[in-house]
Amino acid sequence: MALSHPLNASEFANKLRIQTVRWWLQEYQESSMTGGGDFLVADLAPRLWRADVTLIRMSHDDAAEVQALIESLDGSIHAFNLYDPRNRYPRADPNGTLIAGSTPIISSLSSNNKALEISDLPAGYKLSGGDMFFFPYGSGTQRLALHRIVSPVTANGAGVASGVEVRPHFRPGVATGIALDFTSPVARMRVVPGTFDPGTARGMITEGMSFQAQQVI
């Protein structure tokens, strides 16, 4: 079957059997020291998600199948959707059963672009620090936003969670009314050029297959 890029989670992320992962917000900053001893820091670009992924030991046949999938990306040309396997569901809802059937939305955004109000959650739903959600936004070619909640918040009886602080900051184009997804929250990413390692064959298995990924906007 021909693939259509970017690859969604069912076509790519769900087929990766991940052994280890590093997942973080990459900073792009510069710093300087003034004559008065002040340490100054400035952002050069928005913070983007970065991942280092190592896959489990696999049979040669399974490894060849995964390698073919990664090679279908043509190096760093094509994008794919990837989630942090540690954060596929909210901490207080580890199987996503409580939020299933609900469609939470952004009901308001703060002026500082780092906090929001979420409505249409289940009554009393708990959001924990570290929980992640994603959503598409923008017109034309839709972009994906992935955010991590900073500190715990509980929705009220009407399903509204106020003062939800997140990182990274919201980007231009994010607006109220957008639906949020807390299940397998993904970022759109590309393989960092030159980082794919096909692993090493040892006896009946292949081990050490890995790659680095960088979020694209």
Secondary structure as GFF3:
##gff-version 3
##sequence-region A 1 217
A	DSSP	three_ten_helix	13	15	.	.	.	ID=ss1
A	DSSP	beta_strand	18	26	.	.	.	ID=ss2
A	DSSP	beta_strand	29	33	.	.	.	ID=ss3
A	DSSP	beta_strand	39	43	.	.	.	ID=ss4
A	DSSP	beta_strand	48	55	.	.	.	ID=ss5
A	DSSP	beta_strand	58	59	.	.	.	ID=ss6
A	DSSP	alpha_helix	60	71	.	.	.	ID=ss7
A	DSSP	beta_strand	80	83	.	.	.	ID=ss8
A	DSSP	three_ten_helix	85	87	.	.	.	ID=ss9
A	DSSP	beta_strand	105	109	.	.	.	ID=ss10
A	DSSP	beta_strand	115	119	.	.	.	ID=ss11
A	DSSP	beta_strand	126	127	.	.	.	ID=ss12
A	DSSP	beta_strand	132	137	.	.	.	ID=ss13
A	DSSP	beta_strand	143	149	.	.	.	ID=ss14
A	DSSP	beta_strand	153	154	.	.	.	ID=ss15
A	DSSP	beta_strand	161	167	.	.	.	ID=ss16
A	DSSP	beta_strand	186	191	.	.	.	ID=ss17
A	DSSP	beta_strand	200	202	.	.	.	ID=ss18
A	DSSP	beta_strand	205	207	.	.	.	ID=ss19
A	DSSP	beta_strand	210	215	.	.	.	ID=ss20
###
